[in-house]
Amino acid sequence: MKIRTQILLIFAGLTISTIMVMSILVYYFANQHSFEDFYKRLEIRAYITAKASLPYYEEDSVIYNEIRDEHLEKLPSEKEYLLQVSGRGQINQDSTLKLPASFYHQVLTQNKATHRNGNRFYEGVLYKSKQGLYIVIVSAINQYSSEYLAWLRKILLICFVVSAAILIGTGIFFSRYILRPIRDIMNQVKSISSRNLHLRLDAKQSRDEINELATTFNNMLDRLETAFETQNNFVSNASHELSTPLTAIIGEAELALNKSRTQENYVAALRNILSEAGRLEHITKSLLHLAQTGFDGKKQDWGQVRMDELLFTIKNTIDKIHPGNRVEIDYSLFPEEEEKLSVSGNEQLLELALSNIVMNAIKYSNNQPVSIALAATDLKVLINVKDMGIGIPQADLPYIFSPFFRASNTGHFKGYGIGLPLAMNIIRMHKGDIIVHSQVNAGTEIRVELPL
């Protein structure tokens, strides 16, 4: 069921139900009032009948009969009964009256009583005159109330039907009006595909939920467009980087097999093939690491990692790879609190990320001094790697974390443009960030921030 239909049904159902309950209550209280009003009219007639039929003075009878005839309208099927009560409390009952004993008992104890038999109403009052004690009963058919209630039912029914029709029509209009922006968004979203991801939804300058929805869709489209562009660039660059060593391997093999050659030529060809195969292996492994760090971290082994011990491990590893390196660990900013030295993460991945950053600092500084500093705030652990190398041009800084991108001044340095993107993926997996400050020929400073 569509939301528009659900809104219509809920709105109309609640409103119509409220009108129906209110109509029933109006009818019920009107019905009760008509009964009470009719009983009151019968009571007045009972007292007038008693004073006219059982007067203290003969002149009173004439006056009350005149009042009754001239001022009181005769009720439908109105009947009057005068039942004498003896000194022993015996009632001289009329055989035509079919009233319960409780009625007479209530009249004697409470001076008046009412009774209803179908549409005929009875009112009895206890009246004391000089002739004795009497129960005066007046009965009539409540025809006026029946006509009034029938008219009231008709009016309420007509109002209910008209109100229901108006409410349903109003509900249809408002449900369409309220959901129209959503339909517009749906139509715009349907027109967007992978070929026109640059299109965006029309977000009005308002603070309602529809504007938030359109803004959310636009943000999602921004991310999708960036992801598609990154993927296309990645595939293009990866294809180029992989095809280069493959072309060299195939070319060397074809050249070696083209004709008989000396042993030295075969050895040289094999060495070239081996070199290009090693390069291909390195690129493949780097791509595998880059793909693996695209996971959300749930499949990785997570634990507490001591960052000071991790830096010592990285320094030992670099000393083995580059024995003459000039990497130094700066102890001046080490936090004194031991709890600020540990972060939650995967030790192998963090070692890989920081190693790539330090190795880049060594490579692009021509083995100039490289400083590694560890510091901490109340919320973060900071690892600062600073070199005195060639630096990064300002125009290239926005792209250094794109796979296979290499700065314009790194042409004579061997590399594949995977180290920094890999490090960024790993740090982001750990809810951290990498901040780069660099100046050409003045060096680069990279700060890694990890949450405590």
C-alpha positions in Angstrom: 0.0 0.0 0.0 1.3 3.4 -0.9 2.1 6.0 1.8 -0.4 8.3 0.2 -3.1 5.8 0.7 -2.0 5.1 4.2 -2.0 8.8 5.1 -5.5 9.1 3.6 -6.8 6.1 5.5 -5.3 7.1 8.8 -6.4 10.7 8.5 -9.9 9.9 7.3 -10.3 7.0 9.7 -9.3 9.0 12.8 -11.4 12.0 11.9 -14.5 10.1 10.8 -14.3 8.0 14.0 -14.1 11.1 16.1 -17.1 12.6 14.3 -19.0 9.3 14.8 -18.3 9.1 18.5 -19.3 12.8 18.9 -22.5 12.2 17.0 -23.3 9.2 19.2 -22.7 11.2 22.3 -24.8 14.1 21.1 -27.7 11.7 20.3 -27.3 9.9 23.6 -27.4 13.1 25.7 -30.2 14.6 23.6 -32.2 11.4 24.1 -31.6 11.5 27.9 -32.6 15.1 28.0 -35.8 14.5 26.1 -36.7 11.7 28.6 -36.1 14.0 31.6 -38.0 16.9 29.9 -41.0 14.6 29.3 -41.0 13.3 32.8 -40.9 16.9 34.1 -43.9 17.8 32.0 -45.8 14.7 33.3 -44.9 15.7 36.9 -46.3 19.2 36.4 -49.5 17.7 35.0 -49.7 15.3 37.9 -49.6 18.1 40.5 -52.1 20.2 38.5 -54.4 17.2 38.2 -54.2 16.6 41.9 -55.0 20.2 42.8 -57.8 20.3 40.3 -59.4 17.0 41.3 -58.6 17.1 45.1 -58.8 20.8 46.0 -58.8 22.2 49.5 -61.4 24.7 48.3 -64.0 24.3 45.6 -62.8 27.5 43.9 -59.3 26.0 43.5 -60.7 23.2 41.3 -62.2 25.7 38.9 -59.0 27.7 38.7 -56.7 24.6 38.1 -59.0 23.1 35.6 -59.0 26.4 33.7 -55.2 26.5 33.8 -54.9 22.9 32.6 -57.4 23.5 29.7 -56.1 26.8 28.5 -52.3 26.6 29.1 -51.3 22.9 29.0 -51.3 21.2 25.7 -52.9 17.8 25.8 -50.2 15.1 25.4 -50.7 12.1 23.1 -52.8 9.4 24.7 -52.6 11.3 28.0 -54.3 9.5 31.0 -54.8 10.4 34.6 -55.2 8.1 37.6 -56.1 8.9 41.2 -55.3 6.1 43.6 -56.3 6.5 47.2 -53.9 5.3 49.9 -55.6 4.0 53.1 -54.3 4.7 56.6 -52.6 1.2 56.6 -50.7 2.1 53.4 -53.0 0.0 51.2 -53.4 1.4 47.6 -56.7 1.3 45.8 -55.1 0.2 42.5 -56.6 0.6 39.1 -56.8 -2.7 37.2 -55.9 -1.0 33.9 -52.5 0.0 35.3 -49.8 -2.5 34.8 -47.1 -0.9 37.0 -44.6 -2.8 39.1 -44.9 -2.8 42.9 -41.5 -1.0 43.1 -43.1 2.0 41.4 -45.8 2.4 44.2 -43.2 1.7 46.9 -40.9 4.5 45.5 -43.9 7.0 45.4 -44.7 6.2 49.0 -41.1 6.5 50.2 -39.8 9.3 47.9 -43.0 11.2 47.1 -42.6 10.6 43.4 -41.5 7.9 40.8 -41.2 7.4 37.1 -41.7 4.3 34.9 -41.4 3.7 31.2 -43.1 0.9 29.2 -41.9 1.1 25.6 -42.9 4.6 24.4 -45.4 5.3 27.2 -44.1 7.2 30.2 -45.6 7.2 33.7 -45.1 9.9 36.4 -46.5 9.3 39.9 -46.6 11.8 42.8 -47.8 11.5 46.3 -50.5 14.1 47.1 -52.1 14.8 50.5 -55.5 16.5 50.5 -58.3 17.0 52.9 -60.0 14.0 51.2 -57.0 11.8 52.2 -53.7 10.6 50.8 -53.6 9.9 47.0 -51.1 8.7 44.4 -51.7 10.8 41.3 -50.4 9.1 38.1 -50.2 10.8 34.7 -49.1 8.8 31.6 -48.7 9.7 28.0 -46.9 8.6 24.8 -43.6 10.4 24.2 -44.4 11.2 20.6 -42.7 14.5 20.5 -39.4 13.1 21.7 -39.6 10.3 19.1 -40.1 12.9 16.3 -37.4 15.1 17.7 -34.9 12.2 18.0 -35.8 10.9 14.5 -35.1 14.5 13.2 -31.9 14.6 15.2 -30.8 11.2 13.8 -31.5 12.4 10.2 -29.5 15.6 10.8 -26.5 13.8 12.4 -26.5 11.2 9.6 -26.5 13.8 6.9 -23.8 15.8 8.7 -21.7 12.6 9.1 -22.0 11.7 5.4 -21.2 15.2 4.2 -18.3 15.5 6.7 -16.9 12.1 5.7 -17.0 13.1 2.0 -15.3 16.4 2.7 -12.6 14.8 4.9 -11.9 12.1 2.3 -11.6 14.7 -0.4 -9.4 16.9 1.9 -7.3 13.9 2.8 -6.7 13.0 -0.9 -5.7 16.6 -1.6 -3.3 16.9 1.4 -1.8 13.5 0.9 -0.9 14.4 -2.7 0.2 17.9 -1.7 2.4 16.6 1.2 4.0 13.8 -0.9 4.4 15.8 -4.1 8.1 16.8 -3.2 8.9 13.1 -2.6 7.4 12.2 -6.0 9.5 14.9 -7.5 12.6 13.5 -5.8 11.7 10.0 -7.0 11.3 11.2 -10.6 14.7 13.0 -10.4 16.4 10.0 -8.9 15.0 7.7 -11.6 16.6 9.9 -14.3 20.1 9.6 -12.7 22.3 6.7 -13.8 26.0 5.9 -13.9 26.3 8.0 -17.1 25.0 11.2 -15.5 26.1 11.1 -11.9 26.8 14.8 -12.1 23.1 15.6 -11.9 21.7 16.7 -8.5 18.3 17.0 -6.9 16.7 20.4 -6.4 17.1 21.2 -2.7 14.9 24.1 -1.7 16.2 26.6 0.9 14.0 25.3 3.8 14.6 23.4 7.0 12.0 20.6 6.5 12.5 16.9 6.2 12.1 16.9 2.4 15.0 19.3 2.1 17.1 17.1 4.4 16.2 14.1 2.3 17.2 15.9 -1.0 20.5 17.1 0.6 21.2 13.6 1.9 20.6 12.2 -1.7 22.9 14.9 -3.1 25.6 14.0 -0.6 25.3 10.4 -1.5 25.5 11.2 -5.2 28.7 13.2 -4.5 30.2 10.2 -2.8 29.1 7.9 -5.6 30.4 10.2 -8.3 33.8 10.4 -6.4 33.8 6.6 -6.0 33.1 6.0 -9.7 35.8 8.5 -10.7 38.2 7.0 -8.3 37.4 3.5 -9.5 37.8 4.5 -13.2 41.1 6.2 -12.4 42.2 3.3 -10.4 41.4 0.8 -13.1 43.0 2.9 -15.7 46.2 3.5 -13.7 46.3 -0.1 -12.5 46.0 -1.4 -16.1 48.8 1.0 -17.1 51.1 0.0 -14.2 50.5 -3.7 -14.7 50.8 -3.6 -18.5 54.3 -1.9 -18.4 56.2 -4.8 -16.7 54.1 -7.3 -18.6 55.1 -5.7 -21.9 58.7 -5.7 -20.9 58.6 -9.4 -19.9 56.9 -10.4 -23.1 59.3 -8.3 -25.2 62.4 -9.8 -23.5 61.0 -13.3 -23.9 60.2 -12.8 -27.6 63.6 -11.2 -28.2 65.4 -14.1 -26.5 63.4 -16.7 -28.5 63.7 -14.9 -31.8 67.0 -16.5 -32.6 69.9 -18.3 -31.0 72.0 -16.0 -28.7 75.0 -16.3 -26.5 74.7 -17.4 -22.8 75.4 -13.8 -21.7 72.5 -12.5 -23.8 70.1 -15.2 -22.3 71.3 -14.3 -18.8 70.7 -10.6 -19.4 67.3 -11.3 -20.8 66.4 -13.5 -17.8 67.6 -10.8 -15.4 65.4 -8.2 -17.1 62.5 -10.6 -17.0 63.2 -11.3 -13.3 63.4 -7.6 -12.6 60.2 -6.8 -14.3 58.5 -9.8 -12.7 59.6 -8.5 -9.3 58.2 -5.2 -10.1 54.9 -6.8 -11.2 54.8 -8.8 -7.9 55.4 -5.6 -5.9 52.6 -3.8 -7.7 50.2 -6.8 -7.3 50.9 -7.1 -3.6 50.4 -3.4 -3.1 47.1 -3.6 -4.9 46.1 -6.5 -2.7 46.9 -4.5 0.4 45.0 -1.5 -0.9 42.0 -3.7 -1.6 42.1 -5.4 1.8 42.2 -2.0 3.6 38.9 -1.2 1.9 37.1 -3.5 4.5 35.4 -2.0 7.5 37.9 -3.6 9.9 35.5 -6.2 11.4 37.5 -9.1 9.8 40.8 -7.8 11.2 42.3 -8.7 14.5 41.7 -5.8 16.8 43.5 -5.1 20.1 45.5 -2.5 22.1 48.6 -1.4 20.3 51.5 0.4 22.2 52.5 3.1 19.8 56.0 3.6 21.4 56.8 -0.1 20.9 55.4 0.1 17.4 57.8 3.0 16.5 60.7 1.0 17.9 59.7 -2.0 15.7 59.5 0.2 12.6 62.9 1.7 13.3 64.5 -1.8 13.6 62.8 -2.8 10.3 64.1 0.3 8.5 67.6 -0.2 9.9 67.6 -3.7 8.3 66.3 -2.4 4.9 68.4 0.8 4.8 71.4 0.3 7.1 72.7 3.8 6.5 69.4 5.6 7.2 69.3 8.8 9.3 65.9 8.2 11.0 65.8 9.4 14.6 63.0 9.0 17.2 62.3 12.2 19.1 61.5 11.4 22.7 60.9 15.0 23.9 57.1 14.9 23.4 56.5 11.3 24.6 53.4 11.4 27.0 54.1 10.6 30.6 50.8 8.8 31.1 51.1 5.2 30.0 47.4 5.0 29.0 48.0 7.7 26.3 50.5 5.4 24.5 47.9 2.7 23.5 45.3 2.8 20.8 42.7 0.3 19.6 43.7 -1.2 16.3 45.5 -3.8 14.2 49.2 -3.8 14.9 50.3 -5.2 11.5 48.2 -2.7 9.5 49.4 0.3 11.6 53.0 -0.9 11.2 52.5 -1.1 7.4 50.9 2.4 7.2 53.6 4.1 9.3 56.4 2.2 7.6 55.2 3.4 4.2 55.2 7.0 5.5 58.7 6.7 7.0 60.1 4.9 3.9 58.7 7.7 1.7 60.4 10.3 3.9 63.8 8.4 3.5 63.4 8.0 -0.3 62.3 11.5 -1.2 64.9 13.2 1.1 67.9 11.4 -0.4 68.6 10.0 3.0 68.6 13.3 4.8 67.7 13.3 8.5 64.1 12.1 9.3 62.5 12.8 12.6 59.7 10.7 14.2 57.9 12.2 17.2 55.2 10.7 19.4 52.8 13.0 21.4 49.3 12.8 22.8 46.4 14.9 23.8 43.4 14.0 25.9 41.6 12.5 22.9 44.3 11.6 20.3 47.7 10.1 19.8 49.9 12.0 17.3 52.8 10.6 15.3 54.8 13.3 13.4 57.2 12.3 10.6 59.3 15.2 9.3 61.9 15.1 6.5 64.1 17.6 4.7 63.4 16.3 1.2 62.2 17.6 -2.1 58.7 18.4 -0.8 55.4 18.3 -2.6 54.2 21.0 -5.0 51.1 22.8 -3.7 49.1 21.9 -6.8 49.8 18.2 -6.2 48.8 18.1 -2.5 45.0 17.4 -3.1 45.8 14.3 -5.1 48.6 12.6 -3.1 46.1 10.0 -1.6 44.8 8.9 -5.0 46.1 5.5 -6.0 49.0 5.6 -8.5 49.3 9.4 -8.4 52.8 10.7 -8.1 53.9 14.3 -7.6 55.3 16.1 -10.6 58.8 16.4 -9.0 59.3 12.6 -8.4 60.2 11.5 -11.9 63.7 10.3 -11.0 62.5 8.4 -7.9 61.3 4.9 -8.3 57.7 4.4 -7.0 54.2 3.3 -7.9 52.0 5.9 -6.0 50.4 3.3 -3.7 52.2 3.9 -0.3 50.3 7.0 0.8 46.8 5.8 -0.4 47.4 2.5 1.4 48.5 4.4 4.6 45.4 6.6 4.4 43.1 3.6 4.1 44.6 2.0 7.1 44.4 5.1 9.3 40.8 5.8 8.3 40.0 2.2 9.2 41.2 3.2 12.7 39.0 6.3 12.7 42.1 8.5 12.3 43.4 11.0 9.9 46.6 12.1 8.0 47.5 15.7 7.7 50.3 16.8 5.3 52.2 20.0 5.3 54.9 20.4 2.6 57.0 22.9 0.7 59.1 22.3 -2.4 62.8 21.8 -1.5 62.1 22.5 2.2 60.7 19.1 3.2 57.5 17.5 4.2 55.8 17.0 7.6 53.1 14.3 7.9 51.0 14.1 11.1 49.1 10.9 11.8 46.2 11.3 14.3 44.6 8.3 16.0 41.8 8.3 18.6 42.6 7.1 22.1 
